[in-house]
Amino acid sequence: MWSSAEIDFSERVSPRELPELMDGECSYEDFRECLRSLEEINRWLWGYRPTLAWLNRMPQDMDGPVHVLDVGCGGGDLLRKIADWAGKRGVAVQLTGIDLNPYAAKVAAAATPKDLGIEWLTGNALEFRPKTPVDIVVSSLMAHHLEDEEIIALLRWMEVTARVGWFINDLERSERNCRLFQWVEKMAGWHRFVRHDGPVSFRRAFVDEDWMRLLTAADVPRIATTVERWRPGRLCVGRWK
């Protein structure tokens, strides 16, 4: 395990140059335990808060179930939180999660009560053709796994696909945030993938200028587009149409 003091945080590093263990070949058991640790991280470090706060700004005049698509859904914890959020507010929702890794749908289905009615899919979101229109697209801790050109393609796809809005919840690149993660991890004892990948993730993450550059390259209108810093360690970008 290397120290954050050994890392250069001045520029975003390409995922090709600095791979994460969870993106490589691994067993189902390792992938499942890694996702369980990530769910704990989201609980401990308030990782769901930015997405739920953004959803609270959703237009009130929407008809029928609101179709929410989670891109890179992993173990499905974000959609379970959204289901709970919707239930408490009386918002009818249709929830769909999609992930490239075939293990993800299996992990998510096993951890999710069937009565929530969440659909779990395996595949490339950019090739996904939903049976019903998607109102809102969300993602959490997924963008830093992508190269810049892939993020630009994702932003363009979300602009076309999401009828009402989209929100990307990801990490802010900084030595301080990386040190905080390492300090918490020493107490928590998370899965070895997470212990390795956490500092790597912060090195592949973003600052405000990165998102401004990517939004411009994707031709995303600046109207109602926000880039927001959430403590601890999150930098989120979203847009209501």
ROFI-790180 format. One record per residue (C-alpha): z negated, y negated, x negated; residue in one letter. Coordinates in steps of 0.05 Angstrom, whole numbers, padded with zeros to 5 digits, always signed. Example, Ala and Ser with C-alpha at 12.3 -4.5 7.8 and 13.67 -1.06 7.14 Angstrom:
<atoms>
-00156+00090-00246a/-00143+00021-00273s/
</atoms>
This chain:
<atoms>
+00000+00000+00000m/+00020-00066-00030w/-00014-00134-00022s/+00017-00191+00018s/+00008-00233-00045a/+00065-00192-00075e/+00113-00211-00019i/+00160-00271-00016d/+00158-00300+00054f/+00206-00358+00042s/+00266-00322+00073e/+00277-00266+00121r/+00293-00200+00087v/+00347-00155+00116s/+00322-00091+00149p/+00375-00055+00108r/+00341-00079+00045e/+00270-00066+00068l/+00267-00006+00115p/+00209+00014+00159e/+00185+00086+00163l/+00189+00088+00239m/+00264+00072+00235d/+00278+00134+00193g/+00277+00207+00208e/+00209+00232+00231c/+00177+00283+00276s/+00163+00271+00349y/+00089+00274+00336e/+00092+00220+00282d/+00134+00175+00326f/+00087+00184+00385r/+00025+00169+00344e/+00059+00108+00313c/+00075+00081+00383l/+00003+00094+00404r/-00021+00053+00345s/+00028-00003+00363l/+00000-00003+00434e/-00070-00012+00405e/-00044-00070+00362i/-00016-00104+00424n/-00083-00096+00459r/-00126-00119+00401w/-00082-00177+00380l/-00062-00201+00450w/+00010-00182+00441g/+00026-00178+00515y/+00000-00248+00529r/+00064-00287+00511p/+00109-00244+00555t/+00062-00245+00615l/+00052-00321+00608a/+00127-00330+00608w/+00134-00287+00670l/+00084-00331+00705n/+00137-00386+00701r/+00187-00343+00740m/+00222-00378+00797p/+00185-00367+00862q/+00247-00362+00907d/+00274-00295+00882m/+00295-00245+00935d/+00282-00170+00934g/+00253-00130+00876p/+00259-00167+00809v/+00297-00121+00761h/+00264-00125+00692v/+00298-00090+00633l/+00258-00078+00570d/+00303-00070+00509v/+00273-00028+00454g/+00218-00005+00501c/+00185+00043+00452g/+00126+00078+00486g/+00133+00035+00549g/+00067-00003+00543d/+00099-00071+00557l/+00130-00047+00623l/+00064-00016+00644r/+00031-00083+00632k/+00086-00117+00672i/+00076-00067+00729a/+00002-00085+00730d/+00019-00159+00727w/+00067-00152+00786a/+00019-00111+00827g/-00037-00163+00821k/+00011-00218+00842r/+00047-00181+00898g/+00114-00186+00862v/+00162-00129+00878a/+00195-00104+00814v/+00245-00053+00790q/+00228-00034+00718l/+00275-00002+00668t/+00263+00013+00595g/+00317+00030+00544i/+00310+00051+00471d/+00358+00078+00419l/+00308+00130+00395n/+00310+00192+00440p/+00235+00204+00427y/+00217+00138+00461a/+00235+00158+00532a/+00195+00222+00524k/+00134+00185+00497v/+00139+00132+00551a/+00147+00181+00608a/+00087+00222+00585a/+00043+00160+00582a/+00065+00128+00648t/+00040+00146+00718p/+00099+00170+00759k/+00079+00126+00818d/+00099+00064+00778l/+00171+00086+00786g/+00193+00061+00717i/+00260+00088+00693e/+00265+00107+00619w/+00333+00110+00586l/+00360+00128+00518t/+00418+00088+00490g/+00446+00023+00463n/+00426-00034+00510a/+00490-00071+00494l/+00529-00014+00524e/+00483-00006+00584f/+00515-00016+00651r/+00460-00021+00703p/+00470+00005+00774k/+00435-00057+00800t/+00440-00126+00769p/+00386-00144+00717v/+00346-00206+00733d/+00303-00210+00670i/+00311-00180+00601v/+00250-00174+00555v/+00237-00144+00487s/+00175-00138+00444s/+00171-00126+00369l/+00243-00104+00368m/+00284-00163+00341a/+00256-00156+00270h/+00287-00087+00267h/+00356-00118+00273l/+00403-00152+00224e/+00420-00225+00239d/+00489-00207+00266e/+00457-00156+00313e/+00408-00207+00339i/+00465-00255+00353i/+00501-00201+00392a/+00437-00186+00430l/+00427-00259+00448l/+00498-00264+00474r/+00489-00199+00514w/+00424-00224+00545m/+00457-00289+00565e/+00511-00250+00602v/+00466-00195+00630t/+00403-00230+00653a/+00414-00267+00717r/+00349-00306+00716v/+00323-00307+00644g/+00305-00269+00581w/+00247-00268+00532f/+00240-00241+00461i/+00168-00229+00437n/+00166-00219+00362d/+00129-00236+00297l/+00122-00300+00258e/+00137-00292+00184r/+00079-00317+00142s/+00031-00293+00088e/-00028-00313+00132r/-00005-00269+00190n/+00008-00211+00143c/-00061-00217+00113r/-00093-00218+00182l/-00056-00154+00201f/-00079-00120+00137q/-00151-00141+00148w/-00152-00114+00220v/-00115-00050+00199e/-00170-00033+00149k/-00220-00030+00206m/-00174+00003+00256a/-00145+00060+00216g/-00078+00061+00250w/-00022+00112+00237h/+00006+00113+00166r/+00074+00088+00191f/+00040+00026+00218v/+00000+00014+00154r/+00065+00014+00115h/+00110-00019+00167d/+00063-00076+00186g/+00072-00118+00122p/+00146-00099+00122v/+00154-00124+00193s/+00124-00192+00175f/+00173-00197+00117r/+00231-00183+00164r/+00205-00230+00218a/+00221-00302+00235f/+00203-00376+00230v/+00227-00430+00278d/+00287-00447+00236e/+00312-00375+00238d/+00313-00375+00314w/+00346-00443+00317m/+00401-00418+00271r/+00410-00353+00311l/+00411-00388+00378l/+00464-00436+00353t/+00506-00379+00325a/+00501-00342+00392a/+00521-00406+00431d/+00458-00403+00473v/+00449-00467+00513p/+00387-00506+00492r/+00372-00524+00565i/+00308-00489+00585a/+00306-00450+00519t/+00239-00447+00484t/+00214-00424+00417v/+00138-00416+00421e/+00085-00397+00371r/+00028-00354+00398w/-00034-00337+00358r/-00044-00290+00326p/+00023-00278+00291g/+00075-00283+00346r/+00137-00326+00351l/+00174-00319+00417c/+00240-00345+00444v/+00262-00346+00516g/+00305-00380+00567r/+00304-00391+00642w/+00372-00402+00673k/
</atoms>
